[in-house]
Amino acid sequence: MNPHLPTAQPDLSPTHTRQHRDECGPNFYRACLEFSQSLWLQNKPAQAILQLNKSFMADISEPEIPLPYAAMIWFLENRQDDLFIGNPVRHFQHLATRMSGPRAGLRSWRAWACFHLAKQTLPEEEFPIDHEQISNEALILPDLREILENLPQDESQLVKNLVSSDQPCGIQS
């Protein structure tokens, strides 16, 4: 069980979040985090990570549960080789560059933060960035300093606290 997420029944279904989708506020946020925990307990780590992505869609100013950056890292660190997780590094790279909808700018910066945290956590040889996208789209990956500058201050500090100081993209205090 992910200690950074609320407890949840292991048998939740997508209806758990759908009932709050129109509100897309605190209840939706909490439901996404609970469903993420449930999916992890169902041995569906890739889907659990996707629910963390969905939680970032919620319009919340001061969440009662911290934004799920630490929860995402915990999922990556506790992954099982026999369960599908996809390539979170590539996933967040694509998500950050294709964001649309409400608060797309903020959500894109959040995806970039997740990209850097996933890149820091996962072995690069198993979870590479998408060099083809970088080449084809002349994409310039933002460095961590730029990402932190574009997140709200409290959120920036939350991410900064999770960055390994020995990372080349790390921020030195």
Buried (B, 14 or more C-beta within 10 A) or exposed (E): EBEBBBEBEEEBEEEBBEEBBEEBEBBBBBBBBBBBBBBBBBEBBBBBBBBBBBBBBBEBEEBEBBBBBBBBBBBBEEBEEEEEBEBBBBBBBBBBBEBEEEBEEBBBBBBBBBBBBBBBBBEEEEBBBBEEBBEEEEBEBBBBEEBBEBBEEEBBEBBBEBBEEEEEBBBEE
